[in-house]
Structure formats: structure tokens, C-alpha cells
Amino acid sequence: MRMYDPAHPGEILREHMGSMPVTRLAGHLGVSRVTLSRLLNGTSGISAEMALKLSEALGTSPELWLNLQTQYDLSHASKAKRKKVARLAAA
């Protein structure tokens, strides 16, 4: 079951960080401060590689981060205007 309006994974990550500076976590993860800031601000998403890094650094699972991203993406895609696709009839 999909969440109605899930938070961007960056918001969840920000909660995990607490008062830790962005620069410190970015350095620990081996990514640029800009890359991490984009994630935290919701302008980029969680990749499989980032999910692995976050899981190792925070003691979570990579699936947690990828599932958060998937829920967020599905929620936003389902709200976007698009042409519906008719169900494919059995041959």
C-alpha cells in the first residue's frame, strides 16, 4: 500500500543527521557537499550507490532508502497529469 504523501528521503536523512554538519556527512560518505545538499533539499534522489553508502554509515538497510525513494516517486508520478494507458487485452 502506497503512502498518500510520503516525505522525500532527504527529509528522513536530515532527521538521521541531527545537528551533524552537511560537510561532515558528505566527507564521511565520500560525496561532495553539493551532492548531499541536493539530496537533503529534495532536488535529487537516492541512487542504489547512495543507498549502500547511507546503510553502511547509518546502520540501516539499503532497501530502506530505496523504498523511501520509490514511495516518493510513485506518489508524485500518480499525481502528475498524464495520459492513462488502457489495459492490454489478452491475446
PyMOL Python script that loads the backbone (N, CA, C, O; Angstrom):
from pymol import cmd

cmd.read_pdbstr("""\
ATOM      1  N   MET A   1       0.837  -1.176   0.000  1.00  0.00           N
ATOM      2  CA  MET A   1       0.000   0.000   0.000  1.00  0.00           C
ATOM      3  C   MET A   1       0.888   1.249   0.000  1.00  0.00           C
ATOM      4  O   MET A   1       1.820   1.358   0.797  1.00  0.00           O
ATOM      5  N   ARG A   2       0.590   2.175  -0.893  1.00  0.00           N
ATOM      6  CA  ARG A   2       1.381   3.393  -1.017  1.00  0.00           C
ATOM      7  C   ARG A   2       0.974   4.425   0.018  1.00  0.00           C
ATOM      8  O   ARG A   2      -0.196   4.539   0.384  1.00  0.00           O
ATOM      9  N   MET A   3       1.957   5.169   0.479  1.00  0.00           N
ATOM     10  CA  MET A   3       1.673   6.272   1.378  1.00  0.00           C
ATOM     11  C   MET A   3       1.035   7.393   0.575  1.00  0.00           C
ATOM     12  O   MET A   3       1.361   7.576  -0.598  1.00  0.00           O
ATOM     13  N   TYR A   4       0.133   8.146   1.191  1.00  0.00           N
ATOM     14  CA  TYR A   4      -0.569   9.220   0.495  1.00  0.00           C
ATOM     15  C   TYR A   4       0.379  10.326   0.043  1.00  0.00           C
ATOM     16  O   TYR A   4       0.377  10.703  -1.129  1.00  0.00           O
ATOM     17  N   ASP A   5       1.171  10.838   0.944  1.00  0.00           N
ATOM     18  CA  ASP A   5       2.084  11.921   0.610  1.00  0.00           C
ATOM     19  C   ASP A   5       3.400  11.709   1.353  1.00  0.00           C
ATOM     20  O   ASP A   5       3.685  12.413   2.322  1.00  0.00           O
ATOM     21  N   PRO A   6       4.200  10.749   0.907  1.00  0.00           N
ATOM     22  CA  PRO A   6       5.432  10.426   1.631  1.00  0.00           C
ATOM     23  C   PRO A   6       6.453  11.553   1.564  1.00  0.00           C
ATOM     24  O   PRO A   6       6.497  12.324   0.605  1.00  0.00           O
ATOM     25  N   ALA A   7       7.258  11.626   2.590  1.00  0.00           N
ATOM     26  CA  ALA A   7       8.342  12.609   2.636  1.00  0.00           C
ATOM     27  C   ALA A   7       9.434  12.211   1.657  1.00  0.00           C
ATOM     28  O   ALA A   7       9.623  11.033   1.353  1.00  0.00           O
ATOM     29  N   HIS A   8      10.143  13.212   1.175  1.00  0.00           N
ATOM     30  CA  HIS A   8      11.312  12.939   0.350  1.00  0.00           C
ATOM     31  C   HIS A   8      12.353  12.269   1.246  1.00  0.00           C
ATOM     32  O   HIS A   8      12.481  12.642   2.412  1.00  0.00           O
ATOM     33  N   PRO A   9      13.099  11.291   0.732  1.00  0.00           N
ATOM     34  CA  PRO A   9      14.113  10.629   1.549  1.00  0.00           C
ATOM     35  C   PRO A   9      15.132  11.585   2.163  1.00  0.00           C
ATOM     36  O   PRO A   9      15.701  11.292   3.215  1.00  0.00           O
ATOM     37  N   GLY A  10      15.362  12.714   1.521  1.00  0.00           N
ATOM     38  CA  GLY A  10      16.276  13.711   2.067  1.00  0.00           C
ATOM     39  C   GLY A  10      15.797  14.258   3.403  1.00  0.00           C
ATOM     40  O   GLY A  10      16.608  14.572   4.275  1.00  0.00           O
ATOM     41  N   GLU A  11      14.471  14.373   3.569  1.00  0.00           N
ATOM     42  CA  GLU A  11      13.920  14.828   4.846  1.00  0.00           C
ATOM     43  C   GLU A  11      14.196  13.807   5.943  1.00  0.00           C
ATOM     44  O   GLU A  11      14.524  14.172   7.073  1.00  0.00           O
ATOM     45  N   ILE A  12      14.064  12.539   5.609  1.00  0.00           N
ATOM     46  CA  ILE A  12      14.332  11.470   6.569  1.00  0.00           C
ATOM     47  C   ILE A  12      15.816  11.463   6.934  1.00  0.00           C
ATOM     48  O   ILE A  12      16.177  11.308   8.100  1.00  0.00           O
ATOM     49  N   LEU A  13      16.667  11.634   5.924  1.00  0.00           N
ATOM     50  CA  LEU A  13      18.104  11.669   6.166  1.00  0.00           C
ATOM     51  C   LEU A  13      18.468  12.839   7.073  1.00  0.00           C
ATOM     52  O   LEU A  13      19.318  12.704   7.954  1.00  0.00           O
ATOM     53  N   ARG A  14      17.836  13.971   6.863  1.00  0.00           N
ATOM     54  CA  ARG A  14      18.109  15.155   7.686  1.00  0.00           C
ATOM     55  C   ARG A  14      17.800  14.859   9.153  1.00  0.00           C
ATOM     56  O   ARG A  14      18.518  15.314  10.044  1.00  0.00           O
ATOM     57  N   GLU A  15      16.726  14.092   9.408  1.00  0.00           N
ATOM     58  CA  GLU A  15      16.390  13.703  10.775  1.00  0.00           C
ATOM     59  C   GLU A  15      17.473  12.784  11.356  1.00  0.00           C
ATOM     60  O   GLU A  15      17.838  12.914  12.525  1.00  0.00           O
ATOM     61  N   HIS A  16      17.978  11.866  10.548  1.00  0.00           N
ATOM     62  CA  HIS A  16      19.057  10.966  10.994  1.00  0.00           C
ATOM     63  C   HIS A  16      20.324  11.746  11.342  1.00  0.00           C
ATOM     64  O   HIS A  16      21.063  11.372  12.252  1.00  0.00           O
ATOM     65  N   MET A  17      20.563  12.826  10.612  1.00  0.00           N
ATOM     66  CA  MET A  17      21.784  13.605  10.805  1.00  0.00           C
ATOM     67  C   MET A  17      21.787  14.373  12.122  1.00  0.00           C
ATOM     68  O   MET A  17      22.842  14.599  12.716  1.00  0.00           O
ATOM     69  N   GLY A  18      20.617  14.766  12.566  1.00  0.00           N
ATOM     70  CA  GLY A  18      20.555  15.600  13.758  1.00  0.00           C
ATOM     71  C   GLY A  18      21.281  16.908  13.512  1.00  0.00           C
ATOM     72  O   GLY A  18      20.976  17.613  12.550  1.00  0.00           O
ATOM     73  N   SER A  19      22.248  17.246  14.377  1.00  0.00           N
ATOM     74  CA  SER A  19      22.971  18.513  14.245  1.00  0.00           C
ATOM     75  C   SER A  19      24.292  18.358  13.497  1.00  0.00           C
ATOM     76  O   SER A  19      25.102  19.284  13.463  1.00  0.00           O
ATOM     77  N   MET A  20      24.510  17.191  12.898  1.00  0.00           N
ATOM     78  CA  MET A  20      25.754  16.963  12.164  1.00  0.00           C
ATOM     79  C   MET A  20      25.826  17.894  10.948  1.00  0.00           C
ATOM     80  O   MET A  20      24.855  17.997  10.199  1.00  0.00           O
ATOM     81  N   PRO A  21      26.947  18.564  10.745  1.00  0.00           N
ATOM     82  CA  PRO A  21      27.090  19.434   9.568  1.00  0.00           C
ATOM     83  C   PRO A  21      27.062  18.623   8.261  1.00  0.00           C
ATOM     84  O   PRO A  21      27.545  17.492   8.202  1.00  0.00           O
ATOM     85  N   VAL A  22      26.495  19.225   7.242  1.00  0.00           N
ATOM     86  CA  VAL A  22      26.402  18.584   5.925  1.00  0.00           C
ATOM     87  C   VAL A  22      27.799  18.221   5.417  1.00  0.00           C
ATOM     88  O   VAL A  22      27.998  17.141   4.862  1.00  0.00           O
ATOM     89  N   THR A  23      28.745  19.108   5.604  1.00  0.00           N
ATOM     90  CA  THR A  23      30.109  18.865   5.127  1.00  0.00           C
ATOM     91  C   THR A  23      30.699  17.607   5.767  1.00  0.00           C
ATOM     92  O   THR A  23      31.385  16.833   5.099  1.00  0.00           O
ATOM     93  N   ARG A  24      30.436  17.406   7.045  1.00  0.00           N
ATOM     94  CA  ARG A  24      30.989  16.236   7.734  1.00  0.00           C
ATOM     95  C   ARG A  24      30.404  14.945   7.176  1.00  0.00           C
ATOM     96  O   ARG A  24      31.146  14.003   6.896  1.00  0.00           O
ATOM     97  N   LEU A  25      29.077  14.886   7.011  1.00  0.00           N
ATOM     98  CA  LEU A  25      28.469  13.665   6.480  1.00  0.00           C
ATOM     99  C   LEU A  25      28.887  13.441   5.029  1.00  0.00           C
ATOM    100  O   LEU A  25      29.160  12.310   4.629  1.00  0.00           O
ATOM    101  N   ALA A  26      28.937  14.508   4.248  1.00  0.00           N
ATOM    102  CA  ALA A  26      29.352  14.368   2.845  1.00  0.00           C
ATOM    103  C   ALA A  26      30.758  13.774   2.764  1.00  0.00           C
ATOM    104  O   ALA A  26      31.008  12.866   1.970  1.00  0.00           O
ATOM    105  N   GLY A  27      31.667  14.284   3.582  1.00  0.00           N
ATOM    106  CA  GLY A  27      33.027  13.752   3.591  1.00  0.00           C
ATOM    107  C   GLY A  27      33.065  12.299   4.022  1.00  0.00           C
ATOM    108  O   GLY A  27      33.807  11.495   3.456  1.00  0.00           O
ATOM    109  N   HIS A  28      32.266  11.962   5.021  1.00  0.00           N
ATOM    110  CA  HIS A  28      32.227  10.581   5.510  1.00  0.00           C
ATOM    111  C   HIS A  28      31.704   9.632   4.432  1.00  0.00           C
ATOM    112  O   HIS A  28      32.186   8.508   4.292  1.00  0.00           O
ATOM    113  N   LEU A  29      30.711  10.100   3.673  1.00  0.00           N
ATOM    114  CA  LEU A  29      30.124   9.276   2.605  1.00  0.00           C
ATOM    115  C   LEU A  29      30.981   9.259   1.346  1.00  0.00           C
ATOM    116  O   LEU A  29      30.797   8.396   0.487  1.00  0.00           O
ATOM    117  N   GLY A  30      31.913  10.196   1.226  1.00  0.00           N
ATOM    118  CA  GLY A  30      32.737  10.270   0.018  1.00  0.00           C
ATOM    119  C   GLY A  30      32.012  10.914  -1.146  1.00  0.00           C
ATOM    120  O   GLY A  30      32.253  10.570  -2.303  1.00  0.00           O
ATOM    121  N   VAL A  31      31.114  11.858  -0.839  1.00  0.00           N
ATOM    122  CA  VAL A  31      30.392  12.597  -1.882  1.00  0.00           C
ATOM    123  C   VAL A  31      30.631  14.086  -1.646  1.00  0.00           C
ATOM    124  O   VAL A  31      31.068  14.492  -0.569  1.00  0.00           O
ATOM    125  N   SER A  32      30.342  14.883  -2.653  1.00  0.00           N
ATOM    126  CA  SER A  32      30.524  16.322  -2.490  1.00  0.00           C
ATOM    127  C   SER A  32      29.418  16.896  -1.609  1.00  0.00           C
ATOM    128  O   SER A  32      28.346  16.310  -1.460  1.00  0.00           O
ATOM    129  N   ARG A  33      29.710  18.052  -1.035  1.00  0.00           N
ATOM    130  CA  ARG A  33      28.713  18.737  -0.220  1.00  0.00           C
ATOM    131  C   ARG A  33      27.494  19.096  -1.071  1.00  0.00           C
ATOM    132  O   ARG A  33      26.359  19.020  -0.601  1.00  0.00           O
ATOM    133  N   VAL A  34      27.733  19.484  -2.317  1.00  0.00           N
ATOM    134  CA  VAL A  34      26.647  19.836  -3.236  1.00  0.00           C
ATOM    135  C   VAL A  34      25.738  18.637  -3.477  1.00  0.00           C
ATOM    136  O   VAL A  34      24.515  18.774  -3.460  1.00  0.00           O
ATOM    137  N   THR A  35      26.326  17.462  -3.701  1.00  0.00           N
ATOM    138  CA  THR A  35      25.542  16.247  -3.926  1.00  0.00           C
ATOM    139  C   THR A  35      24.649  15.954  -2.736  1.00  0.00           C
ATOM    140  O   THR A  35      23.462  15.674  -2.899  1.00  0.00           O
ATOM    141  N   LEU A  36      25.216  16.019  -1.537  1.00  0.00           N
ATOM    142  CA  LEU A  36      24.425  15.743  -0.342  1.00  0.00           C
ATOM    143  C   LEU A  36      23.377  16.825  -0.110  1.00  0.00           C
ATOM    144  O   LEU A  36      22.258  16.515   0.298  1.00  0.00           O
ATOM    145  N   SER A  37      23.714  18.079  -0.360  1.00  0.00           N
ATOM    146  CA  SER A  37      22.753  19.176  -0.189  1.00  0.00           C
ATOM    147  C   SER A  37      21.566  19.013  -1.122  1.00  0.00           C
ATOM    148  O   SER A  37      20.427  19.265  -0.728  1.00  0.00           O
ATOM    149  N   ARG A  38      21.818  18.599  -2.344  1.00  0.00           N
ATOM    150  CA  ARG A  38      20.718  18.378  -3.303  1.00  0.00           C
ATOM    151  C   ARG A  38      19.780  17.288  -2.800  1.00  0.00           C
ATOM    152  O   ARG A  38      18.561  17.399  -2.927  1.00  0.00           O
ATOM    153  N   LEU A  39      20.351  16.246  -2.234  1.00  0.00           N
ATOM    154  CA  LEU A  39      19.537  15.165  -1.676  1.00  0.00           C
ATOM    155  C   LEU A  39      18.725  15.675  -0.491  1.00  0.00           C
ATOM    156  O   LEU A  39      17.523  15.425  -0.403  1.00  0.00           O
ATOM    157  N   LEU A  40      19.376  16.383   0.411  1.00  0.00           N
ATOM    158  CA  LEU A  40      18.695  16.889   1.601  1.00  0.00           C
ATOM    159  C   LEU A  40      17.603  17.900   1.260  1.00  0.00           C
ATOM    160  O   LEU A  40      16.601  17.999   1.969  1.00  0.00           O
ATOM    161  N   ASN A  41      17.795  18.649   0.179  1.00  0.00           N
ATOM    162  CA  ASN A  41      16.812  19.655  -0.228  1.00  0.00           C
ATOM    163  C   ASN A  41      15.738  19.110  -1.164  1.00  0.00           C
ATOM    164  O   ASN A  41      14.851  19.849  -1.593  1.00  0.00           O
ATOM    165  N   GLY A  42      15.819  17.818  -1.481  1.00  0.00           N
ATOM    166  CA  GLY A  42      14.781  17.192  -2.294  1.00  0.00           C
ATOM    167  C   GLY A  42      14.889  17.439  -3.775  1.00  0.00           C
ATOM    168  O   GLY A  42      13.929  17.202  -4.508  1.00  0.00           O
ATOM    169  N   THR A  43      16.041  17.913  -4.244  1.00  0.00           N
ATOM    170  CA  THR A  43      16.182  18.148  -5.681  1.00  0.00           C
ATOM    171  C   THR A  43      16.873  16.997  -6.399  1.00  0.00           C
ATOM    172  O   THR A  43      16.976  17.006  -7.626  1.00  0.00           O
ATOM    173  N   SER A  44      17.342  16.017  -5.654  1.00  0.00           N
ATOM    174  CA  SER A  44      17.859  14.792  -6.256  1.00  0.00           C
ATOM    175  C   SER A  44      17.390  13.623  -5.409  1.00  0.00           C
ATOM    176  O   SER A  44      16.943  13.791  -4.274  1.00  0.00           O
ATOM    177  N   GLY A  45      17.503  12.442  -5.984  1.00  0.00           N
ATOM    178  CA  GLY A  45      17.002  11.255  -5.307  1.00  0.00           C
ATOM    179  C   GLY A  45      18.115  10.336  -4.829  1.00  0.00           C
ATOM    180  O   GLY A  45      19.302  10.608  -5.012  1.00  0.00           O
ATOM    181  N   ILE A  46      17.699   9.259  -4.223  1.00  0.00           N
ATOM    182  CA  ILE A  46      18.615   8.250  -3.698  1.00  0.00           C
ATOM    183  C   ILE A  46      18.926   7.251  -4.803  1.00  0.00           C
ATOM    184  O   ILE A  46      18.021   6.617  -5.345  1.00  0.00           O
ATOM    185  N   SER A  47      20.190   7.111  -5.135  1.00  0.00           N
ATOM    186  CA  SER A  47      20.611   6.084  -6.096  1.00  0.00           C
ATOM    187  C   SER A  47      20.930   4.811  -5.320  1.00  0.00           C
ATOM    188  O   SER A  47      21.002   4.825  -4.092  1.00  0.00           O
ATOM    189  N   ALA A  48      21.120   3.725  -6.037  1.00  0.00           N
ATOM    190  CA  ALA A  48      21.490   2.469  -5.385  1.00  0.00           C
ATOM    191  C   ALA A  48      22.826   2.624  -4.656  1.00  0.00           C
ATOM    192  O   ALA A  48      22.989   2.121  -3.544  1.00  0.00           O
ATOM    193  N   GLU A  49      23.776   3.315  -5.274  1.00  0.00           N
ATOM    194  CA  GLU A  49      25.081   3.512  -4.636  1.00  0.00           C
ATOM    195  C   GLU A  49      24.944   4.344  -3.361  1.00  0.00           C
ATOM    196  O   GLU A  49      25.557   4.029  -2.341  1.00  0.00           O
ATOM    197  N   MET A  50      24.134   5.410  -3.423  1.00  0.00           N
ATOM    198  CA  MET A  50      23.932   6.237  -2.231  1.00  0.00           C
ATOM    199  C   MET A  50      23.214   5.446  -1.144  1.00  0.00           C
ATOM    200  O   MET A  50      23.519   5.605   0.038  1.00  0.00           O
ATOM    201  N   ALA A  51      22.272   4.601  -1.524  1.00  0.00           N
ATOM    202  CA  ALA A  51      21.570   3.764  -0.546  1.00  0.00           C
ATOM    203  C   ALA A  51      22.556   2.854   0.185  1.00  0.00           C
ATOM    204  O   ALA A  51      22.449   2.663   1.397  1.00  0.00           O
ATOM    205  N   LEU A  52      23.508   2.300  -0.546  1.00  0.00           N
ATOM    206  CA  LEU A  52      24.531   1.457   0.083  1.00  0.00           C
ATOM    207  C   LEU A  52      25.403   2.261   1.040  1.00  0.00           C
ATOM    208  O   LEU A  52      25.702   1.809   2.145  1.00  0.00           O
ATOM    209  N   LYS A  53      25.808   3.451   0.610  1.00  0.00           N
ATOM    210  CA  LYS A  53      26.646   4.295   1.473  1.00  0.00           C
ATOM    211  C   LYS A  53      25.904   4.691   2.744  1.00  0.00           C
ATOM    212  O   LYS A  53      26.459   4.630   3.841  1.00  0.00           O
ATOM    213  N   LEU A  54      24.651   5.094   2.590  1.00  0.00           N
ATOM    214  CA  LEU A  54      23.865   5.503   3.754  1.00  0.00           C
ATOM    215  C   LEU A  54      23.635   4.337   4.708  1.00  0.00           C
ATOM    216  O   LEU A  54      23.688   4.503   5.927  1.00  0.00           O
ATOM    217  N   SER A  55      23.381   3.163   4.151  1.00  0.00           N
ATOM    218  CA  SER A  55      23.130   1.998   5.007  1.00  0.00           C
ATOM    219  C   SER A  55      24.375   1.648   5.817  1.00  0.00           C
ATOM    220  O   SER A  55      24.275   1.292   6.991  1.00  0.00           O
ATOM    221  N   GLU A  56      25.538   1.749   5.198  1.00  0.00           N
ATOM    222  CA  GLU A  56      26.784   1.453   5.902  1.00  0.00           C
ATOM    223  C   GLU A  56      27.089   2.511   6.965  1.00  0.00           C
ATOM    224  O   GLU A  56      27.521   2.180   8.069  1.00  0.00           O
ATOM    225  N   ALA A  57      26.866   3.761   6.633  1.00  0.00           N
ATOM    226  CA  ALA A  57      27.192   4.854   7.547  1.00  0.00           C
ATOM    227  C   ALA A  57      26.213   4.953   8.718  1.00  0.00           C
ATOM    228  O   ALA A  57      26.601   5.331   9.824  1.00  0.00           O
ATOM    229  N   LEU A  58      24.952   4.617   8.475  1.00  0.00           N
ATOM    230  CA  LEU A  58      23.918   4.838   9.486  1.00  0.00           C
ATOM    231  C   LEU A  58      23.404   3.561  10.135  1.00  0.00           C
ATOM    232  O   LEU A  58      22.583   3.617  11.051  1.00  0.00           O
ATOM    233  N   GLY A  59      23.881   2.410   9.666  1.00  0.00           N
ATOM    234  CA  GLY A  59      23.425   1.150  10.249  1.00  0.00           C
ATOM    235  C   GLY A  59      21.999   0.802   9.882  1.00  0.00           C
ATOM    236  O   GLY A  59      21.278   0.177  10.660  1.00  0.00           O
ATOM    237  N   THR A  60      21.594   1.215   8.681  1.00  0.00           N
ATOM    238  CA  THR A  60      20.256   0.889   8.169  1.00  0.00           C
ATOM    239  C   THR A  60      20.428  -0.076   6.999  1.00  0.00           C
ATOM    240  O   THR A  60      21.542  -0.505   6.697  1.00  0.00           O
ATOM    241  N   SER A  61      19.333  -0.409   6.352  1.00  0.00           N
ATOM    242  CA  SER A  61      19.438  -1.253   5.164  1.00  0.00           C
ATOM    243  C   SER A  61      19.371  -0.378   3.915  1.00  0.00           C
ATOM    244  O   SER A  61      18.738   0.677   3.938  1.00  0.00           O
ATOM    245  N   PRO A  62      20.015  -0.802   2.826  1.00  0.00           N
ATOM    246  CA  PRO A  62      19.897  -0.037   1.585  1.00  0.00           C
ATOM    247  C   PRO A  62      18.460  -0.054   1.064  1.00  0.00           C
ATOM    248  O   PRO A  62      18.015   0.883   0.402  1.00  0.00           O
ATOM    249  N   GLU A  63      17.742  -1.139   1.375  1.00  0.00           N
ATOM    250  CA  GLU A  63      16.346  -1.236   0.932  1.00  0.00           C
ATOM    251  C   GLU A  63      15.481  -0.142   1.552  1.00  0.00           C
ATOM    252  O   GLU A  63      14.551   0.360   0.920  1.00  0.00           O
ATOM    253  N   LEU A  64      15.795   0.221   2.792  1.00  0.00           N
ATOM    254  CA  LEU A  64      15.053   1.307   3.437  1.00  0.00           C
ATOM    255  C   LEU A  64      15.101   2.558   2.580  1.00  0.00           C
ATOM    256  O   LEU A  64      14.064   3.153   2.285  1.00  0.00           O
ATOM    257  N   TRP A  65      16.292   2.957   2.182  1.00  0.00           N
ATOM    258  CA  TRP A  65      16.471   4.193   1.417  1.00  0.00           C
ATOM    259  C   TRP A  65      15.867   4.090   0.023  1.00  0.00           C
ATOM    260  O   TRP A  65      15.260   5.044  -0.463  1.00  0.00           O
ATOM    261  N   LEU A  66      16.032   2.936  -0.624  1.00  0.00           N
ATOM    262  CA  LEU A  66      15.451   2.774  -1.967  1.00  0.00           C
ATOM    263  C   LEU A  66      13.932   2.710  -1.908  1.00  0.00           C
ATOM    264  O   LEU A  66      13.257   3.228  -2.798  1.00  0.00           O
ATOM    265  N   ASN A  67      13.387   2.082  -0.873  1.00  0.00           N
ATOM    266  CA  ASN A  67      11.927   2.037  -0.726  1.00  0.00           C
ATOM    267  C   ASN A  67      11.352   3.418  -0.449  1.00  0.00           C
ATOM    268  O   ASN A  67      10.288   3.762  -0.965  1.00  0.00           O
ATOM    269  N   LEU A  68      12.044   4.211   0.360  1.00  0.00           N
ATOM    270  CA  LEU A  68      11.589   5.585   0.591  1.00  0.00           C
ATOM    271  C   LEU A  68      11.557   6.367  -0.715  1.00  0.00           C
ATOM    272  O   LEU A  68      10.613   7.113  -0.973  1.00  0.00           O
ATOM    273  N   GLN A  69      12.589   6.196  -1.537  1.00  0.00           N
ATOM    274  CA  GLN A  69      12.643   6.894  -2.818  1.00  0.00           C
ATOM    275  C   GLN A  69      11.537   6.417  -3.753  1.00  0.00           C
ATOM    276  O   GLN A  69      10.897   7.220  -4.431  1.00  0.00           O
ATOM    277  N   THR A  70      11.318   5.113  -3.783  1.00  0.00           N
ATOM    278  CA  THR A  70      10.273   4.558  -4.656  1.00  0.00           C
ATOM    279  C   THR A  70       8.898   5.065  -4.250  1.00  0.00           C
ATOM    280  O   THR A  70       8.107   5.452  -5.109  1.00  0.00           O
ATOM    281  N   GLN A  71       8.603   5.070  -2.963  1.00  0.00           N
ATOM    282  CA  GLN A  71       7.307   5.569  -2.487  1.00  0.00           C
ATOM    283  C   GLN A  71       7.126   7.038  -2.858  1.00  0.00           C
ATOM    284  O   GLN A  71       6.050   7.446  -3.294  1.00  0.00           O
ATOM    285  N   TYR A  72       8.170   7.817  -2.684  1.00  0.00           N
ATOM    286  CA  TYR A  72       8.112   9.235  -3.030  1.00  0.00           C
ATOM    287  C   TYR A  72       7.861   9.408  -4.530  1.00  0.00           C
ATOM    288  O   TYR A  72       6.989  10.177  -4.934  1.00  0.00           O
ATOM    289  N   ASP A  73       8.627   8.694  -5.346  1.00  0.00           N
ATOM    290  CA  ASP A  73       8.495   8.805  -6.802  1.00  0.00           C
ATOM    291  C   ASP A  73       7.116   8.375  -7.282  1.00  0.00           C
ATOM    292  O   ASP A  73       6.512   9.052  -8.114  1.00  0.00           O
ATOM    293  N   LEU A  74       6.612   7.255  -6.767  1.00  0.00           N
ATOM    294  CA  LEU A  74       5.288   6.771  -7.177  1.00  0.00           C
ATOM    295  C   LEU A  74       4.189   7.746  -6.784  1.00  0.00           C
ATOM    296  O   LEU A  74       3.252   7.979  -7.548  1.00  0.00           O
ATOM    297  N   SER A  75       4.305   8.308  -5.603  1.00  0.00           N
ATOM    298  CA  SER A  75       3.308   9.268  -5.151  1.00  0.00           C
ATOM    299  C   SER A  75       3.256  10.478  -6.074  1.00  0.00           C
ATOM    300  O   SER A  75       2.176  10.922  -6.463  1.00  0.00           O
ATOM    301  N   HIS A  76       4.412  11.003  -6.420  1.00  0.00           N
ATOM    302  CA  HIS A  76       4.448  12.181  -7.282  1.00  0.00           C
ATOM    303  C   HIS A  76       4.058  11.847  -8.725  1.00  0.00           C
ATOM    304  O   HIS A  76       3.412  12.657  -9.390  1.00  0.00           O
ATOM    305  N   ALA A  77       4.435  10.692  -9.205  1.00  0.00           N
ATOM    306  CA  ALA A  77       4.055  10.297 -10.567  1.00  0.00           C
ATOM    307  C   ALA A  77       2.548  10.088 -10.674  1.00  0.00           C
ATOM    308  O   ALA A  77       1.947  10.418 -11.696  1.00  0.00           O
ATOM    309  N   SER A  78       1.938   9.546  -9.631  1.00  0.00           N
ATOM    310  CA  SER A  78       0.496   9.287  -9.684  1.00  0.00           C
ATOM    311  C   SER A  78      -0.315  10.575  -9.630  1.00  0.00           C
ATOM    312  O   SER A  78      -1.476  10.588 -10.040  1.00  0.00           O
ATOM    313  N   LYS A  79       0.275  11.656  -9.133  1.00  0.00           N
ATOM    314  CA  LYS A  79      -0.424  12.941  -9.062  1.00  0.00           C
ATOM    315  C   LYS A  79      -0.228  13.783 -10.314  1.00  0.00           C
ATOM    316  O   LYS A  79      -0.974  14.735 -10.544  1.00  0.00           O
ATOM    317  N   ALA A  80       0.760  13.446 -11.117  1.00  0.00           N
ATOM    318  CA  ALA A  80       1.065  14.219 -12.326  1.00  0.00           C
ATOM    319  C   ALA A  80       0.029  13.955 -13.412  1.00  0.00           C
ATOM    320  O   ALA A  80      -0.525  12.861 -13.515  1.00  0.00           O
ATOM    321  N   LYS A  81      -0.215  14.976 -14.212  1.00  0.00           N
ATOM    322  CA  LYS A  81      -1.128  14.796 -15.341  1.00  0.00           C
ATOM    323  C   LYS A  81      -0.430  13.949 -16.395  1.00  0.00           C
ATOM    324  O   LYS A  81       0.701  14.232 -16.792  1.00  0.00           O
ATOM    325  N   ARG A  82      -1.103  12.934 -16.830  1.00  0.00           N
ATOM    326  CA  ARG A  82      -0.547  12.083 -17.871  1.00  0.00           C
ATOM    327  C   ARG A  82      -1.690  11.359 -18.547  1.00  0.00           C
ATOM    328  O   ARG A  82      -2.784  11.241 -17.995  1.00  0.00           O
ATOM    329  N   LYS A  83      -1.426  10.875 -19.746  1.00  0.00           N
ATOM    330  CA  LYS A  83      -2.421  10.100 -20.470  1.00  0.00           C
ATOM    331  C   LYS A  83      -2.414   8.691 -19.901  1.00  0.00           C
ATOM    332  O   LYS A  83      -1.365   8.053 -19.823  1.00  0.00           O
ATOM    333  N   LYS A  84      -3.589   8.204 -19.504  1.00  0.00           N
ATOM    334  CA  LYS A  84      -3.698   6.857 -18.953  1.00  0.00           C
ATOM    335  C   LYS A  84      -3.522   5.834 -20.069  1.00  0.00           C
ATOM    336  O   LYS A  84      -3.874   6.085 -21.222  1.00  0.00           O
ATOM    337  N   VAL A  85      -2.985   4.705 -19.716  1.00  0.00           N
ATOM    338  CA  VAL A  85      -2.775   3.614 -20.656  1.00  0.00           C
ATOM    339  C   VAL A  85      -3.860   2.567 -20.416  1.00  0.00           C
ATOM    340  O   VAL A  85      -4.072   2.121 -19.289  1.00  0.00           O
ATOM    341  N   ALA A  86      -4.540   2.185 -21.488  1.00  0.00           N
ATOM    342  CA  ALA A  86      -5.601   1.189 -21.374  1.00  0.00           C
ATOM    343  C   ALA A  86      -4.990  -0.173 -21.065  1.00  0.00           C
ATOM    344  O   ALA A  86      -3.867  -0.471 -21.472  1.00  0.00           O
ATOM    345  N   ARG A  87      -5.737  -0.983 -20.350  1.00  0.00           N
ATOM    346  CA  ARG A  87      -5.269  -2.319 -20.027  1.00  0.00           C
ATOM    347  C   ARG A  87      -5.120  -3.145 -21.305  1.00  0.00           C
ATOM    348  O   ARG A  87      -5.967  -3.083 -22.197  1.00  0.00           O
ATOM    349  N   LEU A  88      -4.066  -3.896 -21.383  1.00  0.00           N
ATOM    350  CA  LEU A  88      -3.778  -4.728 -22.548  1.00  0.00           C
ATOM    351  C   LEU A  88      -4.684  -5.953 -22.510  1.00  0.00           C
ATOM    352  O   LEU A  88      -4.725  -6.673 -21.513  1.00  0.00           O
ATOM    353  N   ALA A  89      -5.400  -6.182 -23.585  1.00  0.00           N
ATOM    354  CA  ALA A  89      -6.279  -7.345 -23.674  1.00  0.00           C
ATOM    355  C   ALA A  89      -5.478  -8.611 -23.912  1.00  0.00           C
ATOM    356  O   ALA A  89      -4.466  -8.594 -24.613  1.00  0.00           O
ATOM    357  N   ALA A  90      -5.934  -9.705 -23.327  1.00  0.00           N
ATOM    358  CA  ALA A  90      -5.263 -10.989 -23.532  1.00  0.00           C
ATOM    359  C   ALA A  90      -5.375 -11.394 -25.006  1.00  0.00           C
ATOM    360  O   ALA A  90      -6.401 -11.170 -25.649  1.00  0.00           O
ATOM    361  N   ALA A  91      -4.320 -11.981 -25.516  1.00  0.00           N
ATOM    362  CA  ALA A  91      -4.301 -12.365 -26.939  1.00  0.00           C
ATOM    363  C   ALA A  91      -5.043 -13.657 -27.178  1.00  0.00           C
ATOM    364  O   ALA A  91      -5.124 -14.121 -28.315  1.00  0.00           O
TER     365      ALA A  91
END
""", "prot")
cmd.dss("prot")
cmd.show_as("cartoon", "prot")
cmd.util.cbc("prot")
cmd.orient("prot")
